[in-house]
Structure formats: structure tokens, C-alpha cells
Amino acid sequence: MNIELIMVGKTDSPEVEALLAAYAKRINRYCRMAVTALADVRNTRNMAPATQKRAEGEMILRNVAEGDYLLLLDEHGAEYTSIEFAQWMQKRMSSGIKRLVMVIGGPYGFSEEVYARADGKLSLSRMTFSHQIVRAIFAEQLYRAFTILNNEPYHHE
């Protein structure tokens, strides 16, 4: 299975970028992982949130193929412990999915079209995080899931 992490907008934090790159490199030891940062929507200052979400949604959907499993990182998604998330990943890998596409949306979330296409939603916490810092947090949890599945000493319970 291949994993693609799609993120709306580029980060302006070199620290977040470095953490994301470090975890992506580690994950690539277990499976092929690509990271795609979509361009920011321009002129959002005078744009309604719904209009911005639609524009972001069009960019997201252009990067999703018909057979892809689309998982949205969304505050209303399912919440898992790290072990439960690892088990969720194992089920996806065993199911024959060729490409798992995980998306971190923009500041207002996702358009209705993206929600309609999604196969699932995942919440990292009931707390709110910036869509920038979520990149590093989620990449670490993805790496942790692979170490759990491979019985490596990274995760302590």
C-alpha cells in the first residue's frame, strides 16, 4: 500500500517542515509515502469560508483517484488510541487498498464535495490544533503506528 499525505497550503514554519520530513523518511522504511502540499488559495481575505473550502476541495479532489481510500483529518472524525490507530492501519493494509490518501484541510475544514467523497474521518483529539502543527503530530502518529505493527520499541504502554 502507498500512502499520500495531502495538506492544504504550505507551512511557514521550518520546524514543522523539518519534523514532517523526518517522520516521512522514517515511514518510508515501511511503505512508500508521498507528501503533497497544495498551493494556498489566493485572495482569501475577502472570501467567504464556504468559497474558500470549495476552492480547496477542488484541488484536493484533483489529487484523488477513483480507487483511492480517502481519509480526512477532521475534528468530527473517529478518535483512536495509538494502538487502535495501528490496528486500523493494519486493516487497511490487509484489505488490498493500493493507495491511502490522508488529507489535512485548510483552516475552515472541507467542502461538502470532499466529505461526500471521503471513505472515513479521523480526529487526532477533541482539542483544536492549527492545521500547520497537525502535520507534524499526524506524521508522528503514523510512524508510531508502523512501529507498533512491527513490534519495535518506540511505543511504550
C-alpha positions, 0 to 999 in steps of 0.5 A, a space after each residue: 500500500 502507498 500512502 499520500 499525505 495531502 495538506 492544504 497550503 504550505 507551512 511557514 514554519 521550518 520546524 514543522 517542515 523539518 519534523 514532517 520530513 523526518 517522520 516521512 523518511 522514517 515511514 518510508 522504511 515501511 511503505 512508500 509515502 508521498 507528501 503533497 502540499 497544495 498551493 494556498 488559495 489566493 485572495 482569501 481575505 475577502 472570501 467567504 469560508 464556504 468559497 474558500 473550502 470549495 476552492 480547496 476541495 477542488 484541488 484536493 479532489 484533483 489529487 484523488 483517484 477513483 480507487 483511492 481510500 480517502 481519509 480526512 483529518 477532521 475534528 468530527 472524525 473517529 478518535 483512536 488510541 495509538 494502538 487502535 490507530 495501528 490496528 486500523 492501519 493494519 486493516 487497511 493494509 490487509 484489505 488490498 487498498 493500493 493507495 491511502 490518501 490522508 488529507 489535512 484541510 485548510 483552516 475552515 475544514 472541507 467542502 461538502 464535495 470532499 466529505 461526500 467523497 471521503 471513505 472515513 474521518 479521523 480526529 487526532 483529539 477533541 482539542 483544536 490544533 492549527 492545521 500547520 502543527 497537525 502535520 507534524 503530530 499526524 506524521 508522528 502518529 503514523 510512524 508510531 503506528 508502523 512501529 507498533 505493527 512491527 513490534 519495535 520499541 518506540 511505543 511504550 504502554 
